[in-house]
Amino acid sequence: MVSTSDAKRIVIEPVTRVEGHGKVTILLDEANRVQQARLHIVEFRGFERFIQGRPYWEVPVLVQRLCGICPVSHHLCAAKAVDRLVGGESLTPTAEKMRRLMHYGQFFQSHTLHFFHLCSPDLLFGFDSDPALRNVVGVIQKHPDLAKQAVMMRKFGQEVIKVTAGKKIHGTGAIPGGINKNLSIEERDALLNDMDQMLQWSRGALRIARDYTLQHLEEVRDFGSFESNHLSIVRADGALDIYDGGLRAIDADGNRIFDHVGNQAYLEQIAEEVKSWSYMKFPFIRSLGPEDGWYRVGPLARINTCDFIDTPEADGARKEFMALTEGKPNHITMAYHWARMIETLHAAEKIRDLLNDPDLQGEDLVVKGEKRREAVGIIEAPRGTLFHHYRINENDQVVMANLIVSTTSNNEPMNRAVRKVAEQHISGNAEITEGMLNHVEVAIRAYDPCLSCATHALGRMPLTVELVDHEGKVIDRRAKD
């Protein structure tokens, strides 16, 4: 490691076109070679403390305030833990399918938002293109039909959330042991009217992501990519499942490290490391240790870990995706986008199937049983595996909470991607260019990080980057509003 007194220091603050606030620091030696590159999460995270002392039944509503982009994930993950606290984890068919419909609506809108609004400018215009064009406004100007499609797809996902959770953002649909409403025929039919269009647009979005990866394969194959472990939940038969299942972890060659681990036993397999330069922890697989046990989560990991997808079009797309690496895990960081759009098509297929399921009009909504003092809920959020762990006292108050959010699990992989891209595109260059810095951000965006889920304090929006020589003199400076 090079000391800061002997190094040039580049700071990207904040990282743009992601949810939340973070910064990147890059240290260069006198020959402008990258010596260190880190993604820093600079905001304090405090929700585990905020909810202590609150009654457990408030938790599913409180914790979703972590985020306005993926509140359903936190709402449902907390609800799954609270279900167990009240002995109501064996939901009625109506309750489970309503929750699943809510969650697929969340995946559909979240994946659409990230791909079209945050990432597509890089893919459509190029990493080094004019930043005045390389944004969502540029997409609207140059690709108006695509921009409208993105808005309408996200709107559809939000409408699915509204009819299942009561509101588009921060709903109340999941309650201890079940749900507080079913789906009316009128609500069902309104969504079905748009279903064929959503499926068609999902197929088109998948083609964009797939074609970009294949057409730029030589470029993206090594762009911020590396071999890694992967983790997700899978259904009992090995299918991709975003609502419930057992934990499965595989190594870089696809060998299983552990499989079908139950929610309540997650601490036997997963631990967290703390580092001084970030408020975000570094999870790892206990049996491998922090040096080798880090792993990736999210769409890429889910496609790599599952055996199949239970909707035909998405499974066909999965097979094509896996054929690129001859059935072995795909480690291409930019392939996250392709995997994300496979899941978007899967979500559309599942929404269609659930809307046609008469169980959604059922009236048996809540169950309860033997009460417990401690419980864990695990779910797949759009960004990856999400853990909620709670303990309550005799007065039904939360006394302990531990949340491992998806972005936290991807902390080490994102740091490795930052370092690799910095080495590839910044080392040996004395002058900062906006395009060089954007390459680093592109690698981070592939993971769709939600820094607001991992950290919770006010951040600063202006971006100022300074290049400082080893004597502390500012030799180049760029600012972005």
C-alpha positions, 0 to 999 in steps of 0.5 A: 500500500502506498501512503497518501503522503507519497501518492496522487489521490483521485476522488470521485464523490459522489458516484453518480446514477446509483441510489444513495451516496458513496465515493471512490478514492484512487491512489496513484504512485509517481508513475501514475500507476494505481496503487489502491482503489476503493469504494467508500460508503460515507453515510452512517447506517442506523436502522438496526438501532432506530427500530429497537424498542418498537413493537414487532408488528410495526417493523414491516412498515418501518424498515421499508423506509430504508429505501424508496426504490426497493421498499417492497423487498424490506417490507416482505423480508421483515414480514417473513421474519415477523410471520415466524415471531407469531407462528404464522410462517405457513401462509394461506395460498391467498396470502403467499400468492398476493405477496409474491405478486407484490414482489414480482411487481417490485422486481419488474419496476426496479429492474426497469428503472435501473436498466433504462434510467441509470444504465442505458445511457452508457450502453446506448451512447458509450462510456466516453460519450459527452456527459451532457448526452449520457443521461436519461434526458439524452435517452429521451431525446435520442430514443423517445420510444424507448424512454416512453416504454421504460416509463410505462413498464415501471408504471405497470410494476408500481400499479402491481405494488399498489393493488397488493400493498395498498400504495405504490411506495411504502405500502402496508399489505403484508401483516404478521401471518398474512396480508390485509387485502386480496385482489379484486376482479376489477384490479386483476382485469385492469392489470391484465389489459396491459399484460401482453404489452409488458411481455412484449416490451420485456422481450425487447429489453432482454434483446437489448441487454443480450445483444449489447453483451454479445456484440461487445463481448471482447470488451466486457469479458475483462471489464471489471470481471473476476472469478468469484463465489455466488450466493442466492436462495433457490427453491427446493427443486433448485428453481430460481425463487425470489420469495422463499427457499434455501440458501445456496452458495457455489464457487467459481467453478460451480461447485456447491459450497453449501445448499438449501440452508434454512433461513434461521441457520444463516449465521452458521454460514455467513459472517461480516467483517468491518473495515475502517474506511467504510460504513458498510460491512463485508460479508463472507462465507464462514467456512472459507474465511474473509480472504476467500469467502466473499461472494456476489449476489443479485441477478448474475448470482441467481442465474448462476446458482439456480438449476432452472427458471419455472417460466418458459421464456425466461428459462430459454433465455437462461439457457442461452446465457449459460451457454456463453460459458458452457454451463459454468458460472458466468463471471462477466460483471457487465453480464449483470444487465443481461441477467437482470433483463432475464429476470424482468421477463421472468417477472412479467411471466409470473405476474401474468400467471398469478393474475390468472390464479383464482386464489388471489380472490380468496378470503382466508388471509391470516394465520397464527400459531406458537409465538417466538422471540427470535426470527430470520427472514430471507428474500431475494431483493432485485439487487440480491439476497436480503437478510432480516434478523430480529429478537423481541422481549417479553413486551413484544419490543424489538431488542436486536436487529441485524440487516444484511442488505444486498449491496452489503454482500456485493461490497467486496466485489464492487471494490474489486471491480473498481480496482480492476477498471481503475488499473485498466483505464487510469493507470499511466495517465497523468490527465483526468478525463471524465470518460476515465472516471465514468468507466469506474462508475459503469462497473459499480452501476452494473451491480445496481447498488442501493447505498441508501439501503446500506447507509442512512445519513445526509450526503453531499451531492456536488462532485469535485475530482482533484488530481494531487501530486506527491507534494500535495499540489493540485495539478488537475481539477474537474467539478460536476454539479 
